[in-house]
């Protein structure tokens, strides 16, 4: 057949899908679903010669015309469409099997990335003094543990340095008087060493730069302006003091946040709140298109401007989301087990939703199905198929059109035979 002829035939087949009714299976006195175990209708399924849509799994009479039902193989025709292997390969027909799996209703919304309040901490001055120089200049600046934050002049700290130098002088005198401490068990000397370690550690606990402590020990002099370092890493969220400012003990100088964990605050509208529960899975897409998994960790009991905020708490060490940015969020609500098919397998027509059921041996049959929730790639089948049934996931409209033509021709032939 020429290319033009093939195109014309395809057009006729597609047009016929709307001109003739589809074959739909109507089971009487039996389960109204198709089982994947039915490899062949002949010998197990009974059909009306005049109304091939009337089927059941045992002998009986047609409720429409009263004729005796006969095995499908003896009904004068097979309601299934036969497609030979060569045509199947040319059409590129692919099959998928109905499977039982979990599906949920996707609720699209958006969210804003925010600091995790539980990860924020204040960096406070440990003593009174004046800030001589500040090394942090803007909110959002990344601070690593040990980084110099500011330099301070503190008479209180200078007094501490003097006392420390006096202690070091006294320690040296005692060690000289007892000789080699490593060969002696002198409790007084051991107590002196413990006190030395304690006083040195107290400087570190007050965020004094370790380099400044070493300089004081080596030079045996006080240092009027001392550098203060960060005791842990974080991002600056607030700067509460500037150069020349006086700060008292416990005064907050900076507020920092650990971005290894962030919040994503999601907006819910009134028609969505009833479906979303704590623990529901979500899919997040950032500005770069990355898909990030997460879960709803909190839903506010308070509505503001007719909107409710749901929160996602997520580990940010891998994704590095920036507070203040926006992301797209799909909430997977109401998860439940269901029979699923690829979305492409279902034909949405004016006569309802249909699939092309594969019966084996190149045979296809249009089957009515009732659909439910549609996911990103799959659709829920509420009725019409059982788990394991195979259906076409492409080329269905050509198969459906051909089935309609075949059905119409067989009806005409059966009508003539009945008239005789």
Buried (B, 14 or more C-beta within 10 A) or exposed (E): EEEEEEEEBBEEBBEBBEEBBBBBBBBBEEEEBBEBEBEBBEEBBBBBBBBBBBBBBEEBBBEEEEBEBBBBBEBBBBBBBBBEEEBBEEBEBEBBEBEEEEBBBBBEBEBBBBBBEEBBBBBBBBBBBBBBEBBBEEEEBEBEEEEBBBBBBBEEBBEBBEEBBEBBEEBEEBBEEEEEBEEEEEEEBEEBEEEBEEBBEEBEEBBBBEEBBEEBEEEEEBBEBBBBBBBEBBBBBBBBBEEEBEBEEEBBBBBBBBBBBBBBBBBBEEEBBEBBEEEBBBBBBBEEEEEBEBBBBEBBEEEEEEEBBBBBBBEBEEBEBEBEBEBBBBBBBBBEEBBBBBBBBBBEBEBBBBBBBBBEEBBBBBBBBEBBBBBEEBBBBEEBBBBEBBBBBBBBBBBBBBBBBBBBEBBEEBEEEEEE
